[in-house]
Amino acid sequence: MDIFAEQQYIVERLDGDYAYLKNMNSPEDDLKCVARALLPEVGEGSKLRYEMMSYEVIE
């Protein structure tokens, strides 16, 4: 996977300082654990775009 390619995720769950993201383009993948400090303000169910090594909320 190209780290600069756009990916879309949904926040499946929040657990303390971490968020667990599900890839919307490839739902069979395991959840991705990301430090919440790297994300904008999110809640469970938030949709994110990952591009150029940064996240932004969509929708």
N, C-alpha and C positions, 0 to 999 in steps of 0.2 A: 504494500500500500504506500502510495506517495504521501509523505507527511504534509505536502502543500495542497493536495487535492481536497476539494470540498466534500465534507461528510455531514450528514444530518443525524442528530441524536435526540432521544427523549429521555428526560430524567426519570428513571424507574424508581429510585429511592435515595433518600438522604440519610447519612449515618454519621453524625458528628461532623468532623472536618472533611468528609468525603462524600462525593456524589457518585452514584452508579448509573451509567449511561448505556442505553441500548441503541445500537446503530439502526436507524430507520431504513437504510438502503440494503442492509444485510441482516435481517432479524435473527438468523440462525447463529450469529456470532455471540460469544459470551458477553456479559456486561463488562463495560470498561470502567475502572475505578479512577476517578480524577479528584485531586485536591480541590475543595471548594474555593480556595484562594485564587485558583486559576480561572474561575468562572464568574460571569456577571451574576447579579442577584437572581437566583432561581428557586423554584419550588418543585415538588414532585409533579410530573406531568408537563413541565416546561419543555419546549422544543428549542433546540440549539443548532446553530450552523458552526462547523469547525472548518476554518480556512486560514491558510498562511499562519499556522501555529497559534491561532486565537479562537475563542468562542464568542458567539453573540446570540442573543435570544431572537427567535423568529416567531411570527404569528402572535 
